[in-house]
Amino acid sequence: MTQAKSACQIRSTCPYCGVGCGVLLKPDDKGALDVRGDAEHPANFGRLCSKGSALGETVSLDGRLLAPQIQGQESDWDRALDLVATTFSDTLAKHGPDSVAFYVSGQLLTEDYYVANKLMKGFIGSANIDTNSRLCMASTVAGHKRAFGTDTVPGTYEDLDEADLIVLTGSNLAWCHPVLYQRILATRKKRPEQKLVVIDPRRTASCDLADLHLPLALGSDVALFNGLLAEIAKRGLVDAAFAQNVSGLEEAIATAEGEDLSVTGLSDDLLAEFYELWCATEKTVTIFSQGVNQSSSGTDKVNAITNCHLATGRIGRAGMGPFSVTGQPNAMGGREVGGLANMLACHLDIENADHRDAVRTFWDAPAMPDQIGLKAVDMFKAVGEGTIKALWILHTNPAVSMPDADRVREAIKGCDFVVVSDITGATDTARLADVLLPATAWGEKDGTVTNSDRLISRQRAALPAPGSCKPDWQQITEVARRMGFGAAFDYQSPAEIFREYAALSGIAGGFGKDFDISGLKDLSDSAYAALRPTRWPVSDGKQGGRFFADGAFFTPDGKGRMLPVTWKPPVSKVERRYPFRLNTGRIRDQWHTMTRTARSPRLSAHYAEPFLELHPEDAAERGIGPTALVEVTTPHGKAILRAMITDRITKGDVFAPMHWTGENAPAARIDALVAPVTDPISGQPESKGSVAQIKPFEAAWYGFAISQSPVKATSDYWAVAKTTAGYRVELAGRETPEDWLKEARMLFDMPEAEAQTMFDPAKGTARIAFHQDGALVAALFISRKPVAVMRDYLSHLPGGEAPQVLSGKSPADQPDPGPVLCSCFNVGVNTILTAIETRGLMTVEAIGEALQAGTNCGSCRPEIKALITRAKGKEAAE
């Protein structure tokens, strides 16, 4: 058995979060792909989350971009690449190197990232290349560099197995990195003494089995960890021996001792309990993610955490250390190759003349910028101002995902020349491009990625590239050749790029940097093809493992740095007009802007439309009911979302997921509401601290629709989701159409189809179904109130005989499964409730044994537990 193939299965890596799970891919002769977890991969040992389990459902060619397009018209590669190269060259000649920019993505493979960085920094001569990782992990990079001298993750996943205390802060690990969460739960099952603390303003799924939940006030992490540092000093727990390797200790402690802990919103008892646990447990791992990073003081938050570990010497040893978990599959790889505007490749520093000269010499490059480029928010501001005149966007959707997204969309629209490389032309950003370049997708790509604990894994192609799609590295290198840089970009394979990159890392190692994989610089093509998961560094000096236990850091004086940091509130101020604090984030079954996950019916079934979590008291004060639509307004934009009234959220806070786009819910583009405020050090946006107003959306009518084919919705609010039978759509509008039958024909584009109707003008209801050849093709349900029908049952009807569809209910012999709760096994809420009520299954384990729900990634277990608790409460009341 080779690493690349086993029993006709191809070993590859999941394209979602930074856990970096290994997958086994088995294609068939019809373009389908069977996806399973790789039991031999050290990141997941065979586990997959709901998204990874559904990967096989996302590889269809529906909506794929299969040929280049110029101004919306199909073209060939030569014309498209010639236009890109000529326009970039002309722009450089007329306006200089800083008039162009690349905006890249953690979806790129390392080899793609490397050649993009090389072209921009070494040959165009600008540092205007930044990545969407700026939106999720830039504060970690900055905090690591301040504390350690380099962007180094000290520990490994094995630390989660060996820790006696795990602290999750700003990380809903159960939903955003489910395989790591399941790893923790498996350890706790073997070692019940391991404790878990969750620090989060919301009560998330990660709190389900936690020993302690700290619902701290949004943005107050620095104060919380300063309080911990002060307690460490008070108890005499500073590791005097390790402190010899640390600078700034006294100043950091003195600053921490002056912190006002009341800003955390936590009681003295909760603070004392947390501090006691942390101080009394040497083997402590503090995991942090976007909740820490996405802040105007994100870098300070990272350093407040690292301060506590440096002071106690709890770093670099088994079962202890600060641990950043990344959001994208190759966020780490992008950081390593210099994909950020403020870095050079291999963790070298763009503002260091020796580093610049070394990289320039290695590349034999004609130019090298001597200062950092524009970070993401400033980059799109420059696009809007016309300073950047040519922009190349690769595998990301900034017209949706950037803060102040409406202005970003207008900036891209107004840019002189925009190139987008992607797998589809159906994104908010791709629709603004002058040139669209069709890229290979996951499943068709070949290269490497690096996960959150520095593990380099191979991503291998299991499917052929469709149409004329090209890998990103080929697109970039062919443009580079056309710009006159052919000799430096004459690559024939990803393996060749990887070897060059590994050789460059040896130069970084020579400068005393952490990132050195020069031991792989002579890999043959066959060795690269068979490369096993390998943790860096890989050099003569060090092989994998942890960093900093020996007290040796990468700062000029070789010491770790503790920073005096103080709490700062979010920049946007809560006031009468905007009394709420808006928190944003991910949900369990969707990914970024849904270009991949929205293709999977079961992933779209858990939450089929965008929503706003708000506290019951806030909802009652504003007359918002549990099924109402809510209008959310900030100083930067508006959105319409479905109310989700829950005590999981703190009063005065609201939460909205960030996935929906102009393609599937144009009124719910949540990043259009987010202020373009950034951390002054990292440049990372404050995506969890905007201020907002909420009020009921005054709808004259509500609708629900099902259809075999895509719909043409134009109402004030609509949200579409894929189903196994086609599509389901939620709708609402401020003005009622005069003729609902006419409206339905336009919605479904069915001017001649046979119609079945039920109208009640007095009640304001209308129900319309269209049939062709005896089969249901579409149906629309209208009411003055949110439509009360069995949505999940109805969603499966298109394509079959459904004469009773307008009843909106399932027949007695066809029970409605309800909304999908377990996406891994497609188990609905009603199915679970029926099992509880009729079979007496009163534990999560019993439900799993009977229905499989909760037995794969486990992300749904908290929701199953909540259903059981509700059933027990109902039983007790009776």
N, C-alpha and C positions, 0 to 999 in steps of 0.2 A: 504494500500500500504506500503510495506517495502522498506528500502533503497536498498536492494539487488535486488529485482525483482518488476516489475510493468507491468501488463498485458502481462505476458510471456516474458518480456524483462529483460535482465540482466544488471544491472548498473556496469560500469567499467570505466577505464581511458585510454585515447589515449596513444599510445606508442611512440609518436614522441617527440616534443620539451618540454621544461620545463614549458610551460603554464599550463599543467596538465588538459586538457579538459575532462569533463565527457562525456561518451558515453553510449548509450543504444544499447545493442546487442541482436539480435533475430536470433538464429540459425534455420535452417530447417533440415529435415531428410536426406539431401544429402551432408551435410558438408559445405554448404554455410552460409554466415553470413550477415544479414542486420545491417548496422551501422548508427546510427543517433546521433545527439547531445542531451545531457541531459539538458533539460531546467531548471532543479532544481540544477544543479551543479554550485557553486559560481565562478568557474574559467572561465566558458564560457557561462552559461545561454543558452545552446542549440546551440551556434555557433560552426562550425567546419571549418577548412581550407580545401584546396583541397586535401591534403594528408589524413587528417582524414576522409573526405567524401569518399575517395576511399579505405578505409581499408578493406571493404568486398571483394575487388578484389585481396587481397594479401594473403589470407588464404588457397589457394589451396596447395595440397601436392606435386605438381610438384617440383622435385629437393630436397625434404625434406630428411634429414638424419633420418632413421627410426630404425637403429640398430647400436650398437657400431662397430667400425672398428679398427683393429690392423694392422698396415703396409698395409693399403688399403684393407684388407680382412675382411669380416663380421665376427663378434664375438658375444659372449653373454656378459651380464653385469658382471657376476662373474669373468670371465677371464679378462675383460677389467679393472674392478675396482681393482682386485688383482694386476694386472701389474702396475697400477698407484701407488697404495699404497706401493707396494714392492720397486719400483724404487725410489720413493721419500724417503722412509725410508733408503734404502741403500745409497742413495746420501747424506743424512744427516749424516749417520754414518761415511762415508768416508771423507766427505768434510766440514761438519759443516752446521749450519742452513742458512747461507747466500749464500749457493750454490744453493738454490732453490728460485723460485719466482712465484707469481701469478700476471697476468695482467688482470684486470677485467673491468667492463663496466657500464655505466649509463643505459644500457638496463636491468641490473639485478634488481630484486625487492629488497626492503630493507631487507627482511628476508634472501635472498640469499647472499646479501652483508655482512650481519652481521656474518653469519657462516663462510664465507670465511675469513673475518678479524680475527675472533676468532681463527680459525685453524692456520693461518699463524703467528699471533703475540703471541698468548697465548700458543700454543702447539708445533708448529714447532720452535718458538722462534726467528723469524726474522721479520723485518719490510719491507721485500721485497715484498710488495703488493702495487700496484699502479693501477690507473684506467685511462681509456681514457678521463675522465673528466680533467685530467692533461692538456690535449690539448686545453681545452676550458675555464675552470673556475678557474684554480689554482691561477691566479693572483688576482682574487677577494677574494679568501680565505685568501691569504697572506695580501692583503690590508685591509680587514676587521679585521683580527687579530691585525695588527699594529695599526689601528685606534680605534677599539672598545674593543680589548682584546679577542674577540671570532669571529668566522665566522658567524656573525649575519646579516640577512637581516632586516633592521629596519622597513620597511613599508609593505603595502599590496596593492593588486590590486585596492582596493577602492580609494587609493590615486590618481590613474589615472583619476577617475571620479571627484575628488574634486580639482585637481590642476588647477591653472590659466595659468601655463606655463609648458610645457613638453619639455624636451631636450633629443633628441636621439643622443647618441654619440657612434660611433663604433657599430651601431645596425641598420640593415636594417629590422626593425620590420615588415614592410608590407609583406615581403617574409619569414622571419625566425620565426616570432611569429605573424602570421596574425590575430589571434583572439584578441590579445591584441591591435593590431593596429586598428582593427575594433571597439574595445571598445572605443578607443580614438576618432575615427571619429564620433561615435555615440554621445559621450559627446559634441564634438564640434558642432554637429548639434543642440543639445539642448542649448548649451552655446557657441555661436559664438565668445564670447570674449576670450575663451581659446586659447592660442597661442601654436604653435608647431615649434620647431627649430630642424633641422637635421644637425649633424656634421659628414661629411663623405667625403673622397677624391673623391668618385664616386657620381654621381647623380642617386640615386637609386629610386625604386618605393616608398620608404618612403617619398621622397621629393615632391611627387605629390601634396599634399594639405598642405605642410608646409608653414609657414609664412616667414621662412628664412632658406636658405641652406648655410652652411659654408664648402666649398670644401678645407679643410685644407690639408697641405702636409702630406703624409703618416708618421705616427709616431710622430707627433708634438703635441699630446693632452696635454702633461704636460705643454708645453709653453702656450697653449691657456688657460688652467685653472689657471695657475700661473698668467697670465695677469688678469683674472677675480678676483682672490684673491687680487691682488694689487689694483684693482679698488674698490673692497669692502672696503679695508682699507682706500683708498683715500677719499671715500665718507662718511666715518664714519659710515658704516653699520655693523661693528662688534657688535654682541649682547653682551654687557658688562656683563649682568647677566648670560647668558648661558656660556660665556667665563670663568667664575669661575670654570666650570666643565671640562675645556679643558687645557691640557698642550701643550707646543710647539708653541703657537699662534704667539708670537713675532718673533721667529726664522723662522717659515714658511713664514710669511709675508715678512720679510726682504729678504729672498731668492727669493720669488716670484717677489719682486720689481726689482730685478736685471736681470730678464729674458729678453731675446732678442725675441720679438714677431715676428720679420721678418721671423723666421724659420717656422712659420705657413703657409707662402705663402698667407696670407689673407690681404686684403686692410685695411687701417685704418678705413674706413667707415663701412666695414662689422664687424670688431672687435667692434667698438663703438656701432653699432646697437645691437649686441648680448649682450654686457656688460650692455647696458641700459635696455634691456628686463629682463635680469636675476636680476639685482640689484633692479629694480622697482617692481618686482613681488615676494611677499613673498611666496605664495603657488607655489613652483617650485619643480618638480620632475625631476631628471636627471637619465635617463635610459641608462645603458651601457651594452655592451655584448662583443662578440669576437673581435671586432675591437679595443677595449681597452685592452683586456686580452692577445691576441696573439701577444706578443711583448717582446723584450728583456728588456723593461722597463715597462712592464704591471702593476706590483705592484705599481710603482711610479705613473702611470696614475690613478689607482684607488684612491690612496691617494691624488692626486691633486684634484680629484672630491670631495672626502669626506672632504678635507680641507675647501672648499668653503661652504659646508653645515654646518660644525661644527662652522666655524667662525660666521655665521649668525644665528645659532640656528635653521636652517631650517631642522630639522630632528625629526622623531618620532611623528610628529603632522600631522593631516589630510591634505592631499594634498601637502606634501613636504618631501624631502629626496632623498638620492642617492638610486638607485634601480638596482640591478644586475638581468638580466634575463638569466636563464640558458639554455644551449643548448640541454640537453637530458632529458628524462622523469623522471629519478631518479638521476640526478646529485646531487641534494640536499640530497637525501637519502644516497647516497654514502659518501658524506661529513659527514653526521651525524653519520654513523656507523664506521667511521675511515677507509674508503676505500682508502685513500691517504697514501702514505708511511711516511708522516711526522705527522700523527695524531693517536690518540687512539679513541675508540668509544665515542660517546656522547660529542664531542668537548673537550675531555680531551687531555692533552699534553703528548706526548710520552717521552719528555725529563724532565718531572717533576716526581721525584721519588715517591712523595705521590700519584700522579695519577696512575702511573704504579703499585704501590703496591695495590691500591684499586681495580683496574681492575683485577689484577692477583688473588687477594683474592676472588673476586666475582666469577670469572670463575673457581677457584680452579685449576689454570693453572700451569704447571711445569716450564714454562719459560716465559720471557718477555724481548724483546729487550730494551736496554737503550739508543738507538740512532735511528735517522730516517733511513729509508731504502732508496733504490735506486728509484729515480723518473724516470718516463717513459723513457726519452732519455738516461739517464745513465744506466737504467736497460737493455735496448737492446744493449747498448755498452758493458756491462758486459757479455751479452749473446754471443755477437760476439767474445769477448776475451776469452771465455771459463770459466770465473769465475762462471757464473750461468750455471749449468749443467742439471737442470730439471725445466721446465717452463710449467705452466698451464695457458692457455688463455681462457677467458670466454666471449662469445658474443661480440667480437670486432675483427677488421681486421687490425692489426698493419702493416702487410706487404704492405698495401696500405695507411693507414691513418697517420702513423708516418712520421715526417720529415726525409729526407734522406732515403726514403722508400726502395730503392734498397739495401742499406747496411743492413737495418733492415731485409729485406727478406732473405738475405744471412746469417745473424746472426741466424735467426730462423731455416733456413735450416741446418746449421751446429751444432745446439745445440744437445747435447747427447740425450735428451728425451723431447719431446714436446707433451703436451695434449691440445686438443682444444674441448671445449664444445660449440656447436652451433646448429642451426636448419638445416644447410646445410653443405655438404662437398665441395660445389662449391664456395669457396672463395679463394683468394690468400693465406691467412693464413692457412685455413683448409687443403689445398693441401700439406702443409709442415709438417703436424702432424704425429707423430708416433701412437697416439691413438686419435680417434675421438669419442666423447660422444654425443649422440643425445639428445638435450634438448627440452623441451616444448617451444612453441612459444607464443607470445602475442595472446590472445584469448583462450589459454589453461592454462595460469598461474593463480596462486592465491596468493595474498599477498598485500603489500602496496607500494606506491611511494609517494615522497614529491615533490611538485612543487616549482616554484620560489618564491612564497610568503608564504612559510612554511606550506602549506596546505597538510596534509596527506590524501591520497585518496586510496580507495581499487581498486585493479585490480582483477577482478573475471573471472574465467574460464567460457567460453560459449561453448567451443568445447571440445570433449574428446582428450586426448593425443594420437596421432597416433603411430602405431607400438609399439616399446618398449621405446619411449621417456620418460625421467624422468625430473622433475623439478630440477633446479640447486641446491637448498638447499639439496635435497636428494642425488644428486651426491657427493656433498662436504661432507655431514655427513657420507655417506657410506665409502668414502675414509678415513675419520678421524677414523672411527671405526676400519677399517682394519689396520690402523697405530698404534692402541693400545689406542686410546683416546675415546673409546666407551661411557663411562659414561657421559662425557661432551657433547656428540653429539647425545644423545638418544632422538631426537625429533620425534614426530609423525605427526606434522602439522605445517604450517606457523604460526598459532595462538599461538602455544607454544613458538616458537622463538620470536614472537613479544612481548609476555608477559615478557620474560627474558630481552629483549632489553629495554623495558619500565622500568623495575625494575632497570637496570643498570643506566639508565638516572637519576634516583632519587639520585644515588651517585654523579653524575655530578652536579646535583642541589645543593647537600650538599656542594660541593666545590665552589658554587657561579657561576656556569656556566649557560649559557642561555638555553641550550637544556635540557629540563626536561619534559618528558611525563609520569612521574611516576603515574599520575592520571589514566593511562590506563593499569597499570600493572596487574590488577585483572580482565581484560575483560574475560568473558566466551567465549567459542567457538561460541556460538550463537550471542553474542554481537559483537565479532570480525567479524563474517560473515555479520552482518548488519551495521557495522561501517559507519557512515556518514563522509563526508569530514570534517576534524578537523584540525584547525590551531594550531601548537605548539607555546608556551609551554602549557602543560596541567598538572598543578600541584596545590598544595595547595596555592602556592605563586602567580601564574599568570596563566591566561587563555587567550591564543591567543593574539590578539591586536598588537600594535606597540611597538618598543623599543626606549629608549634614550631621550624621551621628558622630562623626569624628571632629566636628567643630570647624571644618574647613569650608569656607564659603567662596563665592566668586566676586566679591567686592574688592576694590583696590587694596585694602588692608587685610583681606582674608577673613574679616569678621562679619558675622551676621549683624543686621541692623534692627534695633527696635526703634519705632517712630513715635514721638509724642503726638497723638491724634485726639481730637475732641469732637463731640457730637455736633453735627450741623443738621438743621431740619431740611426737608426737601425745599427746593428753591421756590416752587409755586406756593403761594400763600392761600390757605383756606380763608374765605370771607363770605359775607352774606350772599352774594350772587353765586358763588361757587363753594357751597358748604361741605362737599364730599371730597374724599381723597380716593382717586381712581387707581386701582391696582390692576395690572394686566399679566397674562401668563398663558400657559399651555393647558390643554386638556389631555386626557389619557390616550385617546385613539386618533388624534389628528396631529399633523406635522407641518410646521411653518405655515405656508400659504396654500396647503392642501393640493398642490399639483400632483402629488403621488397618492396620498391617503384618500382623497375624495373619490378615487377610482374604485375603492373597495366598499361595497354595500354594507358589510358588517361593521366597518370602522365608522361609517356615517350614521349608523343606527343608534349609537349610544346617546349622542347629542346631535340631533338632526338640524338644529338651527342655533344661531348665536344667542347668548344669554347674558344677563347681568345679575350677579349675586348681590342681594342687599338684605339688610337686617330686617326682621319683622316689624320692629318699631318704626324704622325709617319708612318702610312700605306703608304702614297704617297711617302715619302722619301725612302722607302724600296721596292717600286714596288709591294705592296700587295693589291690585289683587294678584293672586298666584298665577294666573294665566295671561295677565295683561302684557301689552307691549309698553316699553319705557323709552322715552326720549332722553338721551344723555348728551349734555352740552358742556364743552370746555371752551376756553378762550381760542382754541385752534380748530374746532370742528364739532360736528354733530353725528350721532349714531342712533339707530333704533334697534332695540334688543328685547328679547323675551325676558320678563321678570322671573327670577328664581329666588324666592323668598326663603332665607335660611339663617339659622343662628350660627352657622359655620363662620360667618363674616362678622366683624366687629361693627358695632353701631358707628355710623359716620364714615365707614369705608364701603366701597363697592368694588366688585371684581368682574372683569370681562376677559374672555379668551381672545387671542389675537389672530386666529386662523382665517377668518372669513374675508373674502375679497370682492372686487367688483364683478368677478365671474360667477359667484354663487350667493352673494348677499351684499349688494352694493351699498346699502344703507348701514351696514355693520362693520365697516372698515375701521377697526378700533384704533389703529395707530395714527389715523387722521386726527384723533383727539389728543394724542400725547404731545406734551410740550417738547420743543427741540432744545432742552436743557441738558448739558453734559457735565461729566466730571472733569474738572480743569486739568487733571493729570492724565487720565486715561482716554478722555474723549468719548467715554461711553454714555449713551443717553440715559436719562432718568425715566425709565419706562414704568415705574411703579409709584410715582409721586405726583402726578398731575391732579389738578383740582377740577371738580365737576358739579354740575347741577343736574338733577333728575326730576322728571315729571311724567305723568301718564301720557302716552301717545294717543291723541284724540282721533281714533279711527271711526269712520262712518260704517265700515264693514270689515269683516275678517273672512279669510278664505283658506281652504286646504284643497290641494289638487294632487292627483296622481296621473302619470302618463307613461306610455311606452317610450316616447320620444322627448327630446329636450323641449322645454317650453319657452315662450317669448314673453316673459313677465315684464311689465312696465310700471307696476303700481308703486306707491310710496315705500312700501316694505315688501320684500320677497326674499326667501331663502330656499335654495334648492339642494337636495341631497340625493345621491345615487341609491337605488334599491336593486334588489335582485330582478325585479320586473321592469325597471326603467328609472323613474324619478318621482320624488315627492316634493311638494312645494308648499310652504306657508306664505300667505299673502295678507296684506291689509292696505287700506287706502283711506284718504281723508274725504274723498268725494265718491258717491255711489254712481256707477254707470247706469244709464237709462235702460239698456237692453243687455241682460246677463247672458243670453244665448249668443248674441253677437260678440260679446266680450270673450266668452269661452271659445268660440271658433277662432278668434284672433290669438288667444293665449296658446292654444294647441296647434294653430295653423291647420285647421280642419274645416275648410269652408263648405264641404259637401257631405261630411260624415253623418250617418244616421244618429239622431239625438234622442235621448230619453230624458225627460225633464220633470221636475217638481218645483212649483213656485208657490210661495205664500207671501204676497206683498204686504199684508198686514203685519206679519212677524219679521219681514225683511229677510226671508230665507230663500235660497235658490239652490237646487241640486240638478246638475246636468251631467249626463254620461254620454260618451260617444262609443259606438260599436261598429266594427267592420267584420263582415263575414262571420257574424255570431260571436265575435270575441271583443271584450272590453279593450279600448285603446286609451281612453282618458276619462277622467271625471273631475268635477269641480263642485265643492260644497261651500256655500256662502251663508253668512249669518251676521247680524248686527253685534253679536258677542263672539268671543273666541269659539271657534267651531268645535262642537262636542261630537266627535266620531271616533271610531276605533282605527287610529292612524296606521298602526303597525299591521293590522289585518288587511286594511284596504291597500296598503303599499304593495302587497304581493299579488293583487288581482289582475293588473293589466296583462293582456296576452291570453287570458282564459275566459271561459264563459262566466259571466257574473250578472245574471239578470236582476239580482236583489241588491246591487251595489249602492243604490241611492238610499237604502235604509241606513247606511253608514255603520252597520253592526255585523258581526259575524254570526252565522247560524249556530245553533246549540251544539252541533256536532263538529264545528270547526272553531275551537277556542282561540281567542286572540292572545298571542304570546306576549304582547306588550312591548315597550321599548327594550331594545337589547341592553342587557346589563353585563353579560360576559361576552365580549367580542371574540375571544379566542375560540369559543365553541358555539357562538350564536344563540345564547340562551336568554330569553326575555324575562322581564320582571314578573309578568303574570304567571309564567311557567314556574318560577321559583316560589311565588306566593301560593300557588295551588299545591305545590309539593309540601310546603310548610303546613298549610291548612288541612290537607287531606291525608298526608302521610306522616304528619308529626315530626318532620325533620327540623330539629331545633338547634342544630349546630352548623357552622360553616363547613365542617368536615363531612357531615352527613349529606348536605346539599351537594358537595363535590363528588361524593361517592355515587350519588344517585343520578346527577345531571351533568357531571364533569365541570360545572361552573366553578371558577376559582382555583382550578387545579393546574393551570399552566403558568401564566405570568403572575397570577394572584392579585392583580391590580383591582379587581372587582370585589375582593373579599370584604373590604369595609362596607360596601354597599349591600352585600348579602347579609352581613352582620346587622346592618341597620334595619333591613326587612324583617329579620328574625326578632330583633328587639321590639319593633313595632307590633309584630304579631303577638308577642308575649304580653305587651302592654294591653292590647285589645282583649286578649284572653283573660287577663287579670281583671279588667274593667267589667267583663261580663260575669 
